[in-house]
Amino acid sequence: MDLVKLNRNLKRIDVEQIAVQVLKKLNKFISDLNREQLALRGENDDGEKLEPEYTTVTKIIKNESGRGTGSIISHVTLFDKGNLHKSIFSTVDKEEIILGSNDSKVGELTQKYGEFLGLTPDSIEKLKAKFLPLFWESFYAKLYK
């Protein structure tokens, strides 16, 4: 490829558009990162433990349920029957990644535990590791077409 064509292709590349397209492809991965934070570590979007801890009654009920994430009592998972976790979604626009949920308990849980729909610094690093190779692959494909 000659330098003139390479330069023309470079001028046509919209880096923001590539970034948004790649992030949109990673929507499920992003939502899964949020679910993982809650299930495995009980962390909010700042990477801090969700508090307050479960009540004694909740711990007894969860302990008796014996169902995977729903039985964890070492930290707050916000997982009972899984409806909240299943309803977590992410959307991407030009300026931000938005994590949300259409579960009816989100407002009440956010009031009690603080903001839990968002990525921890650790999850952001995992997202970067997944995002960057895909971004550069798309960038170079446009540059060398």
C-alpha positions as CSV (number, residue, x, y, z in Angstrom):
1,M,0.0,0.0,0.0
2,D,1.4,3.4,-0.9
3,L,1.7,6.2,1.6
4,V,-0.9,8.4,-0.2
5,K,-3.6,5.7,0.2
6,L,-2.5,5.0,3.8
7,N,-2.8,8.7,4.7
8,R,-6.2,9.0,3.0
9,N,-7.5,5.9,5.0
10,L,-6.0,7.4,8.2
11,K,-7.9,10.6,7.7
12,R,-11.2,8.8,7.2
13,I,-10.9,6.7,10.4
14,D,-13.4,7.8,13.1
15,V,-11.7,6.5,16.3
16,E,-14.8,7.3,18.4
17,Q,-17.0,5.3,16.1
18,I,-14.7,2.3,16.3
19,A,-14.6,2.5,20.1
20,V,-18.4,2.7,20.3
21,Q,-18.8,-0.3,17.9
22,V,-16.4,-2.4,19.9
23,L,-18.0,-1.5,23.2
24,K,-21.4,-2.4,21.8
25,K,-20.1,-5.8,20.9
26,L,-19.0,-6.2,24.5
27,N,-22.3,-5.3,26.1
28,K,-22.9,-8.8,27.5
29,F,-19.3,-9.0,28.7
30,I,-19.7,-5.6,30.5
31,S,-22.9,-6.8,32.1
32,D,-21.3,-10.0,33.2
33,L,-18.5,-8.0,34.8
34,N,-21.0,-6.2,37.0
35,R,-22.8,-9.5,37.9
36,E,-19.4,-11.1,38.7
37,Q,-18.5,-8.2,41.1
38,L,-21.7,-8.7,43.0
39,A,-21.7,-12.5,43.0
40,L,-18.0,-13.2,43.7
41,R,-17.0,-10.2,45.8
42,G,-20.1,-8.2,46.8
43,E,-18.6,-5.0,45.6
44,N,-20.1,-1.7,44.5
45,D,-18.8,0.4,41.5
46,D,-16.0,1.8,43.7
47,G,-14.8,-1.7,44.6
48,E,-16.0,-1.4,48.1
49,K,-18.0,-4.1,50.0
50,L,-21.7,-3.6,49.9
51,E,-23.0,-2.8,53.3
52,P,-24.9,-3.4,55.5
53,E,-24.3,-7.1,55.7
54,Y,-27.2,-9.4,55.4
55,T,-29.4,-9.7,58.5
56,T,-29.3,-12.9,60.5
57,V,-32.7,-13.9,59.2
58,T,-31.5,-13.4,55.6
59,K,-28.4,-15.5,56.2
60,I,-30.5,-18.3,57.6
61,I,-32.8,-18.2,54.6
62,K,-29.9,-18.1,52.1
63,N,-28.1,-20.8,53.9
64,E,-31.1,-23.1,53.7
65,S,-31.7,-22.4,50.0
66,G,-28.4,-24.2,49.0
67,R,-28.6,-22.6,45.5
68,G,-25.2,-21.4,44.2
69,T,-24.9,-17.6,44.4
70,G,-28.2,-17.5,46.2
71,S,-26.7,-19.3,49.2
72,I,-23.6,-17.1,49.6
73,I,-23.7,-15.3,53.0
74,S,-20.0,-14.2,53.3
75,H,-20.9,-11.0,51.5
76,V,-23.9,-9.2,50.0
77,T,-24.5,-10.6,46.5
78,L,-28.0,-9.0,45.9
79,F,-28.9,-12.5,44.5
80,D,-32.0,-14.2,45.8
81,K,-33.8,-15.8,42.9
82,G,-31.5,-14.3,40.3
83,N,-34.0,-11.8,38.8
84,L,-31.9,-8.7,39.6
85,H,-28.7,-10.3,38.2
86,K,-30.5,-11.5,35.0
87,S,-31.9,-8.0,34.4
88,I,-28.5,-6.2,34.5
89,F,-27.8,-4.7,31.1
90,S,-25.3,-2.2,29.6
91,T,-25.7,0.3,26.8
92,V,-23.1,2.4,25.1
93,D,-23.3,5.8,23.6
94,K,-20.6,8.1,22.4
95,E,-19.7,9.4,25.9
96,E,-20.3,6.6,28.4
97,I,-21.2,3.0,29.3
98,I,-24.4,2.9,31.2
99,L,-25.2,-0.1,33.4
100,G,-28.8,-0.5,34.4
101,S,-31.4,-3.0,35.4
102,N,-35.2,-3.1,34.9
103,D,-35.7,-5.0,38.1
104,S,-38.3,-3.4,40.3
105,K,-36.1,-3.6,43.4
106,V,-33.2,-1.5,42.0
107,G,-34.3,1.8,43.6
108,E,-34.8,0.2,47.0
109,L,-31.5,-1.7,46.8
110,T,-29.6,1.3,45.7
111,Q,-31.0,3.3,48.6
112,K,-29.9,0.6,51.0
113,Y,-26.5,-0.4,49.5
114,G,-25.5,2.5,47.4
115,E,-24.6,2.4,43.7
116,F,-23.9,-1.1,42.7
117,L,-24.6,-0.9,38.9
118,G,-21.2,0.1,37.6
119,L,-17.8,-1.3,37.1
120,T,-15.1,-1.5,39.8
121,P,-11.6,-0.4,38.9
122,D,-10.6,-4.1,38.6
123,S,-13.5,-4.7,36.2
124,I,-12.5,-1.7,34.1
125,E,-9.0,-3.2,33.8
126,K,-10.6,-6.5,32.6
127,L,-12.7,-4.5,30.1
128,K,-9.6,-2.7,28.8
129,A,-7.9,-6.0,28.3
130,K,-10.8,-7.3,26.2
131,F,-11.5,-4.0,24.4
132,L,-8.0,-3.0,23.2
133,P,-7.2,-5.9,20.9
134,L,-10.6,-5.7,19.3
135,F,-10.2,-1.9,18.9
136,W,-6.8,-2.2,17.2
137,E,-8.0,-5.0,15.0
138,S,-10.8,-2.8,13.7
139,F,-8.6,0.2,13.5
140,Y,-6.0,-1.6,11.4
141,A,-8.6,-3.2,9.2
142,K,-9.9,0.3,8.2
143,L,-6.3,1.7,7.9
144,Y,-5.1,-1.1,5.5
145,K,-8.3,-1.6,3.5
